[in-house]
């Protein structure tokens, strides 16, 4: 995980904790990193689906394009 992402996650967690009046724990950081990883994987799936639809990505045998299931668009 890059330094910029870690800084962003720390700021996000600190903001959440100030609204709850408690200090962030290691579990809070782990959950934030997990959410970030989920979003990164989701963006990769969507990008792969876009490339496939544009004819610039070839599916391997048995590969499923999970990105086609998402309703949200990423820019």
matplotlib code that plots the C-alpha trace (Angstrom):
import matplotlib.pyplot as plt

x = [0.0, 1.5, 2.3, -0.4, -3.1, -1.9, -2.1, -5.6, -6.8, -5.3, -7.1, -10.4, -10.1, -9.2, -12.3, -14.5, -13.1, -13.5, -17.2, -17.3, -15.1, -12.6, -9.1, -8.6, -7.5, -5.5, -8.7, -10.0, -6.9, -7.2, -10.9, -10.0, -7.2, -9.7, -12.2, -9.5, -8.4, -12.1, -12.5, -9.2, -10.2, -13.7, -12.1, -9.9, -12.9, -14.7, -11.7, -11.3, -14.9, -14.6, -11.5, -13.4, -16.4, -14.0, -12.4, -9.0, -9.1, -9.4, -11.0, -9.1, -11.0, -13.5, -12.9, -15.9, -16.2, -17.4, -17.1, -20.3, -22.3, -21.5, -24.0, -21.7, -19.3, -15.8, -14.0]
y = [0.0, 3.4, 6.1, 8.3, 5.7, 5.1, 8.8, 9.0, 6.0, 7.4, 10.7, 8.9, 6.8, 9.8, 11.7, 8.7, 8.3, 12.0, 11.7, 8.6, 10.3, 7.4, 6.7, 4.5, 1.0, -1.4, -3.1, 0.2, 0.5, -3.1, -2.5, 0.6, -1.3, -4.1, -1.6, 0.0, -3.4, -4.3, -1.1, -1.6, -5.1, -3.8, -1.1, -3.7, -5.9, -2.9, -1.8, -5.4, -5.4, -2.1, -3.3, -6.4, -4.5, -2.2, -5.2, -4.6, -7.6, -11.2, -13.6, -16.7, -20.0, -20.1, -16.5, -14.6, -10.8, -9.9, -6.2, -6.5, -7.0, -3.6, -0.8, 2.0, 3.6, 4.6, 7.5]
z = [0.0, -1.0, 1.5, 0.1, 0.6, 4.2, 5.0, 3.5, 5.5, 8.7, 8.1, 7.3, 10.5, 12.6, 11.3, 12.1, 15.6, 16.5, 15.8, 18.1, 20.8, 20.9, 19.7, 16.6, 17.3, 15.2, 14.1, 12.7, 10.5, 9.4, 8.5, 6.5, 4.7, 3.9, 2.5, 0.4, -1.0, -1.8, -3.7, -5.6, -6.6, -7.7, -9.8, -11.5, -12.3, -13.8, -15.8, -17.2, -18.2, -19.9, -21.8, -22.9, -24.1, -26.1, -27.7, -26.0, -23.6, -24.4, -21.9, -20.9, -20.9, -18.1, -17.0, -15.8, -16.0, -12.5, -13.4, -15.5, -12.4, -10.9, -11.3, -10.2, -12.7, -11.9, -13.6]

ax = plt.figure().add_subplot(projection="3d")
ax.plot(x, y, z, "-o")
ax.set_aspect("equal")
plt.show()
